[in-house]
Amino acid sequence: MKIINFLQFKRFIIVATLLLCHIGCLPLVKSESQSIVLEHPIQQARKIVLDVIVTYNVDIEKAGDSYIEGFISAGGFPGTYWATGSKVSIWLEPIAEDRTKVYVDTAKRGKLFFFGHPDITGDILRSIDDYSKDIEQRRIEKK
């Protein structure tokens, strides 16, 4: 009887561990509620985004014309199996010649996914929006 209980417990631990690892690796998605519109063409919006995420110490892992992905380390051993922190994904979508929609999503990532930064999606969006408005204000003042 004790052997059966031990085997059931062992099976439970294995399934729970696999489930937790799977949850920690879920992909990030574009969401309308996590987006803003910048009054800039896509290339300028991309530069604004890159300038802002540097202030969050994001190590950029992938960067294209309309997609940027990076990682904010929270500890562990960076660059190894045990690295933990937050994944940051940013999509840029032109909606007019001088307007770009920016989507941001962040999630904790790593084998120990429960360690990491709190959700900073809103903070990054606000920083991008503030920086964009600051650039626009300076442009107007120069005229």
C-alpha positions, 0 to 999 in steps of 0.5 A: 500500500505504501509503495502505491502511494509513493508511486502516485506521489512521484507521478504527481510531482512529475506532472506538476513540474512539467506543468509549471515548466510549460506555463513558464514558457508560454509565448507572448501575444499582441493585445490591443489593451497593451498597445499605444499609437505613436505619431511617428513613422515606423522607423522613428517609432522603432528608434524610440522603442529601442532608446526606451528599452535600453533604460530597462536593461533589456538585452536584445535577442531578436530585432527586425523592422517590426519586431523586437524581443529581449530579456531582462535578467533577474538573476540565476546564471545569465546565458545558461539553462538557469537564467531567469528574468522577464522576456520583453516582446514588442511589435510595431505596426504601421497604421498610416505614413506617420503613425505606428501602433506599438504592442508590448508584452512582458512575461517572466521566463526561465527554468525558475520562472517564478523568479523575475520582474513583476509585469512591467508592460504598462511601465514600458508602454508609458515610457515609450509614450512619454518619450515619444511626446517629449521628442514631438514637443522638442520638434515643435519648439525648434520651429 
